[in-house]
Amino acid sequence: MERKEFNPPNPLGKRGLIIYNFILMVLDSKNQNQDRIPRVISIDILRGLVMVLMTLDHVRSFFSNADFNPLDLTQTNIPLFLTRWITHLCAPTFIFLAGIGAYLSLKRGKTKQQLSRFLLLRGLWFIFLDLTVVRLSWRFDLSHIFSTAGVLWAIGCSMIFLAAIIYLPTRIIATIGILLILGHNLFDNVQAKQLGNIGWLWAILHERTMIEPIFGFRLFILYPLIPWIAVMALGYAFGTLFEMEKYRRLQLLRKIGLSTIVAFIIIRATNIYGDPKPWSIQSSFPDTLLSFINCHKYPPSLLYLLITLPLAILLLYYFEKSNIRYFKPLIILGQQPLFFYIIHVWLIHITAILFALSRYGLTPFTFSQVGISWKPKAFGYDLPIVYLIWLLITFLLYIICDWFAKYKKKHRDKWWLNYL
C-alpha cells in the first residue's frame, strides 16, 4: 500500500504563504544590511549638538527680557549677540545631515525607488506636523486661522524635492545644490507683490512674507525653500564622503571646511554679493567683527551658508577623530531628532507658563500668548538665568529621549514609532 506524505493545513493559504515568506526575506535582508553598514555616530553627535543649541535659542526666545532683536548692533551686547548667532548653525546642519542620511540609506539596502517613496511620505508628514502639532506648541491657539511655515516645513519640502531628483547622477544633484546656493541671491530684489497672482509662489520659494493660500487662513513663510532644498541636495551628494576610507574622509572634511571659511571671508570682505545685509565698520573692532559675521537667514544667503555649513563640516571632522564615549548624551539626543523637536517647544512653553503663573498669577497672557508671540515687557530674565533654565530643560529632554530610545528598542513591533 502506497504511503502518503502528511502535509499539515496551511492557515495562510498558498498566496498568503508566498507573501509571508517574501516579508521574512525582506526583513532578513534589511537586518543583514544594517549589520553590515554601521551607523555613522559622528552624525548623531553633531545632530545632538545642534538640537541642544536649538533649545538654547528657543529658551532665549521665551525667557529673555531683551525685547529687541539680539542681532541688532544698536541695542545688543556681545554675549546676547553670540547666544543668538551660534544657533544659526542649527537649521543648515539639520537639513544638510538629512541629505547625508538619505544617501547613506541607499547603502543600507534601500533602492532609489524605495528611498524616493520614503522621502515623499516623510516630507508630507513633516509638513503636516509643522502646520499642526508644532504650530500649537508655539501658540496655544485652536482657531487655526494662522500658521508658520517653519523648519519642519523646510525639511519636508526639501525631502519631497530630493525624492524627485535622486534618480539623477550624484554629480548632477551636487551641481543643482551648488548653483542654487551660489545664485539665489541674484533675485533678492524680486518681491512677491511685484508678481501679481503668482506672487504666493515666489513667497514660498524665496521671500519671507505672509500669504493667504485659503480665504481666512494666513501662512507666514518663515523658511522660503530655494536655499534649503539646495542644502539638502548638497548634503545628499556629500554623503559620498562616508563611503571613503576614514583617513581620506578626514582630510577632505578638514580641507572643505577650512577652504569654505576662507571663501566666506573673501566674498564677505568685498561687500558686493552674497548677502542682502552689507557689513559696516562700527565704533569698536568687536562690533565690526559682529557686523561682518551677521548674515541674512530668512532666506539663508550664500554667505550665511558659507559660514554655517563649514562649521558643521569641521565639527564632523572633530567628532570623527574623537572618542565617542564622551558624547553619549549627544548621541542619544541625535538619534531621536523628530521626537526631540516635537516635545522641546511644548516643554519650554509649559515651563514659561509656570514661570508666568508664579510671577503674575492668572492673566490673559499667561496661557495663550506667553513667549515670543507676545509678553509684557516686565516678563523675562537676564542671560545667566536664561542659561540656567536652558540647562534644566536640556537635562529633562535628555531623560525623556533616553526613555523613548529604550522604549523604541523594546517595542520594535509598534509601527507608529517609525513616525517619531
C-alpha positions in Angstrom: 0.0 0.0 0.0 1.5 3.4 -1.0 2.3 5.6 1.9 1.1 9.2 1.6 3.1 12.1 3.0 1.2 14.1 5.6 1.1 17.9 5.0 -0.4 20.0 7.8 -3.1 22.5 6.7 -1.8 26.0 5.8 -4.0 28.6 7.5 -2.5 31.4 5.3 -3.3 29.8 2.0 -0.9 29.5 -0.9 -0.8 33.2 -1.7 -0.6 34.1 2.0 2.4 31.8 2.4 4.2 33.4 -0.5 3.6 36.9 0.9 4.7 35.7 4.3 7.9 34.2 3.0 8.6 37.4 1.0 8.2 39.6 4.1 10.6 37.3 6.0 13.1 37.6 3.2 12.9 41.4 3.1 13.2 41.7 6.9 16.2 39.3 6.9 17.8 41.3 4.1 17.2 44.6 6.0 18.8 43.2 9.2 21.8 41.9 7.3 22.3 45.3 5.6 22.0 47.1 9.0 24.6 44.8 10.5 26.9 45.2 7.5 26.9 49.0 7.4 27.4 50.6 10.8 25.7 53.8 11.9 27.8 57.0 11.5 28.0 58.1 15.1 29.7 61.4 14.3 26.5 62.4 12.5 24.4 61.6 15.6 26.7 63.6 17.8 26.6 66.6 15.5 22.8 66.4 15.3 22.5 66.1 19.0 24.7 69.2 19.5 22.7 71.4 17.2 19.5 70.2 18.9 20.9 71.4 22.2 21.8 74.7 20.6 18.3 75.0 19.1 16.9 74.5 22.6 19.0 77.4 23.8 17.6 79.7 21.1 14.0 78.8 21.9 14.6 79.1 25.6 16.0 82.6 25.0 13.0 83.4 22.9 10.6 82.6 25.7 12.6 83.7 28.7 14.9 86.5 27.8 14.0 90.0 29.0 15.6 91.5 25.9 12.6 92.8 23.9 14.7 93.6 20.8 16.5 91.6 18.0 19.6 90.2 19.7 21.5 90.7 16.4 20.7 94.4 16.3 24.1 96.0 17.0 22.5 99.3 18.1 20.9 97.6 21.1 22.5 94.3 21.8 25.6 93.2 23.7 28.3 90.6 22.7 27.0 87.7 24.9 23.4 88.2 23.7 24.5 88.5 20.1 26.6 85.3 20.2 23.9 83.4 22.1 21.6 84.0 19.1 24.3 83.8 16.4 25.7 80.4 17.4 22.2 78.9 16.9 22.4 79.8 13.2 24.2 76.6 13.0 21.1 74.6 13.7 18.8 74.7 10.6 21.5 74.3 7.9 23.1 71.4 9.9 19.7 69.7 10.3 18.9 69.8 6.6 22.4 69.1 5.5 22.6 66.0 7.7 19.1 64.9 6.5 20.6 64.9 2.9 23.6 62.8 4.1 21.3 60.4 5.8 19.2 60.0 2.7 22.3 59.0 0.7 23.5 56.6 3.4 20.1 54.8 3.5 20.9 53.7 -0.1 24.0 52.0 1.3 21.9 50.2 3.9 19.8 48.4 1.4 17.1 50.9 0.1 16.7 51.1 -3.7 16.3 54.6 -5.2 12.6 53.8 -5.8 12.1 52.9 -2.1 14.1 55.9 -1.0 12.1 58.3 -3.2 8.8 57.0 -1.8 10.1 57.2 1.8 11.3 60.8 1.3 8.0 61.8 -0.3 5.9 60.3 2.6 8.3 61.5 5.2 8.3 65.0 3.8 4.5 65.2 3.7 4.4 64.0 7.4 6.9 66.7 8.4 4.8 69.4 6.7 1.7 68.2 8.4 3.4 68.1 11.8 4.8 71.7 11.3 1.4 73.1 10.5 -0.5 71.3 13.3 1.3 69.9 16.3 4.4 72.2 16.2 2.2 75.2 15.4 0.1 74.5 18.5 3.2 74.2 20.7 4.3 77.7 19.8 0.9 79.3 20.0 -1.8 77.8 22.3 -4.4 78.9 19.8 -7.0 76.4 18.5 -8.6 78.8 15.9 -6.1 77.8 13.2 -6.5 80.9 11.2 -2.8 81.5 11.2 0.3 79.2 10.9 4.0 79.5 10.3 6.0 77.5 7.7 9.0 76.7 9.9 12.0 74.4 9.9 10.0 71.1 9.6 8.2 72.6 6.7 11.5 73.4 5.0 12.9 69.9 5.8 9.7 68.2 4.5 9.6 70.2 1.3 13.3 69.6 0.7 12.7 65.9 1.2 10.0 66.0 -1.5 12.3 67.8 -3.9 15.1 65.3 -3.2 12.6 62.4 -3.8 12.1 63.8 -7.3 15.8 64.2 -8.2 17.6 61.2 -6.6 17.4 59.3 -10.0 19.9 61.8 -11.4 23.6 61.1 -11.1 25.0 62.3 -7.8 27.3 64.9 -9.5 24.2 66.5 -11.1 22.5 66.6 -7.8 25.5 68.3 -6.3 25.6 70.8 -9.2 22.0 71.7 -8.7 22.6 72.3 -5.0 25.7 74.4 -5.6 24.1 76.5 -8.3 21.0 77.3 -6.2 23.2 78.3 -3.3 25.5 80.4 -5.4 22.9 82.1 -7.5 19.7 82.6 -5.5 20.8 86.0 -4.1 20.7 87.3 -7.7 16.9 87.5 -7.1 17.0 89.3 -3.8 15.3 92.4 -5.3 12.3 90.4 -6.7 9.3 90.7 -4.4 6.1 88.6 -4.3 3.9 91.7 -4.6 5.5 92.5 -8.0 4.4 89.2 -9.5 0.7 89.6 -9.1 -1.3 86.3 -9.0 1.8 84.1 -8.7 3.4 86.2 -6.0 2.4 83.5 -3.4 4.6 81.0 -5.3 7.6 83.3 -5.1 7.0 83.8 -1.4 7.2 80.1 -0.8 10.4 79.9 -2.9 12.4 82.9 -1.8 10.7 85.6 0.2 9.9 85.7 3.9 6.4 87.1 3.9 2.7 86.4 4.7 0.4 84.7 2.2 -3.2 83.7 2.3 -3.5 80.3 0.4 -7.1 79.8 1.6 -9.5 82.5 2.4 -9.4 83.2 6.1 -6.2 81.3 6.6 -2.8 83.1 6.7 0.5 81.3 6.3 3.8 83.1 7.3 6.6 81.8 5.2 9.5 81.9 7.7 11.6 79.4 5.7 11.5 80.1 1.9 12.5 77.0 0.1 15.1 77.5 -2.6 18.2 77.7 -0.4 17.0 74.9 1.9 16.3 72.4 -0.9 19.8 73.2 -2.2 21.3 72.4 1.2 19.6 69.0 1.3 20.7 68.2 -2.2 24.3 69.2 -1.4 24.1 67.0 1.8 22.9 64.1 -0.3 26.0 64.4 -2.6 28.2 65.0 0.5 27.2 61.5 1.7 29.6 60.0 -0.8 32.4 61.0 1.5 31.3 58.4 4.1 32.0 55.7 1.6 35.7 56.6 1.6 38.4 55.3 3.9 38.4 57.2 7.1 41.8 58.9 6.7 40.9 60.2 3.3 37.5 61.3 4.6 39.1 63.3 7.4 41.4 65.0 5.0 38.5 66.1 2.8 36.3 67.2 5.8 39.1 69.5 7.0 40.0 70.9 3.6 36.4 71.6 2.6 35.6 73.2 5.9 38.6 75.5 6.1 38.5 76.4 2.4 34.8 77.3 2.6 35.5 79.6 5.6 38.3 81.3 3.6 35.8 81.8 0.7 33.3 83.3 3.1 35.9 85.8 4.4 37.0 86.8 0.9 33.4 87.2 -0.5 32.1 88.9 2.6 35.0 91.4 2.6 34.1 92.7 -0.9 30.6 93.6 0.3 29.4 93.2 -3.3 27.4 89.9 -3.5 26.2 87.1 -1.4 24.1 88.8 1.3 21.4 91.5 1.3 22.8 92.9 4.6 26.2 94.6 3.9 28.6 94.7 6.9 29.9 98.0 8.1 32.7 99.5 10.3 31.4 100.0 13.8 32.6 102.1 16.8 34.8 99.2 18.0 36.6 96.3 16.4 34.5 93.6 18.2 31.3 95.2 16.9 32.8 95.4 13.4 33.5 91.7 13.6 29.9 91.0 14.7 28.7 93.1 11.8 30.9 91.0 9.5 29.5 87.7 10.5 25.9 88.8 10.8 24.4 87.4 7.7 20.8 87.0 6.4 18.9 83.9 7.5 15.4 84.2 6.1 16.1 83.0 3.4 19.7 81.9 4.1 22.0 83.9 2.0 25.1 82.5 0.2 27.3 84.0 2.9 25.1 82.7 5.7 25.6 79.1 4.3 29.3 79.7 3.7 29.9 80.4 7.4 27.4 77.8 8.9 27.9 74.7 6.8 31.8 74.7 7.0 31.4 74.9 10.8 29.2 71.9 10.7 31.7 70.1 8.5 34.6 70.9 10.8 32.6 69.6 13.7 32.0 66.4 11.8 35.8 66.2 11.4 36.4 66.7 15.1 33.8 64.2 16.1 35.1 61.6 13.6 38.5 61.9 15.4 37.2 62.0 18.9 36.4 59.3 21.5 32.7 58.8 21.2 32.2 57.8 24.8 32.5 61.4 25.8 29.5 62.3 23.7 27.0 59.6 24.7 24.2 62.2 25.8 24.5 63.9 22.4 24.3 60.5 20.6 21.1 59.7 22.5 19.6 63.1 21.6 20.8 62.9 18.0 19.2 59.6 17.4 15.7 60.9 18.3 15.6 64.2 16.3 11.9 64.3 15.4 10.7 63.2 18.8 13.0 65.8 20.4 11.9 68.6 18.1 8.2 67.9 18.7 8.4 67.8 22.5 11.0 70.5 23.2 8.8 73.6 22.4 6.0 72.1 24.4 8.3 71.6 27.4 9.7 75.2 27.0 6.3 76.8 26.6 4.8 74.9 29.5 7.7 75.9 31.7 7.3 79.5 30.6 3.6 79.3 31.7 4.7 78.0 35.1 7.1 80.9 35.5 4.4 83.4 34.4 1.9 82.0 36.9 4.4 82.3 39.7 5.1 86.0 38.9 1.7 87.3 37.7 -0.9 84.8 38.6 -3.7 84.0 36.2 -3.7 86.8 33.5 -4.9 86.9 29.9 -1.4 86.4 28.5 -0.4 83.6 30.9 -1.7 80.7 28.9 -2.4 81.8 25.3 0.5 84.1 24.5 3.4 83.8 26.9 6.6 83.6 25.0 7.8 85.1 21.7 4.4 85.8 20.3 3.7 88.4 22.9 4.6 89.1 26.5 4.7 92.0 28.9 8.0 94.0 28.9 8.4 93.1 32.6 8.4 89.3 31.8 11.8 87.7 31.3 15.2 87.2 32.8 18.8 88.2 32.3 21.1 85.9 30.2 22.6 84.0 33.1 19.1 82.9 34.3 18.2 82.0 30.7 21.2 79.7 30.5 20.3 78.0 33.8 16.7 77.4 32.5 18.2 76.1 29.3 20.4 73.6 31.2 17.4 72.4 33.2 15.2 71.9 30.2 18.0 70.2 28.3 18.5 67.8 31.2 14.8 67.0 31.2 14.8 66.5 27.4 17.7 64.1 27.8 15.8 62.0 30.4 12.7 61.9 28.2 14.7 61.0 25.0 16.7 58.3 26.8 13.4 56.7 27.9 12.0 57.0 24.4 15.0 55.4 22.9 14.8 52.4 25.2 11.0 52.2 24.6 11.6 52.1 20.8 14.2 49.4 21.2 11.9 47.3 23.3 8.9 47.7 21.1 10.2 47.4 17.5 6.9 45.8 16.5 4.9 49.1 17.0 4.6 50.6 13.5 3.7 54.1 14.7 7.1 54.5 16.4 8.6 54.8 12.9 6.8 58.2 12.5 8.7 59.6 15.5 
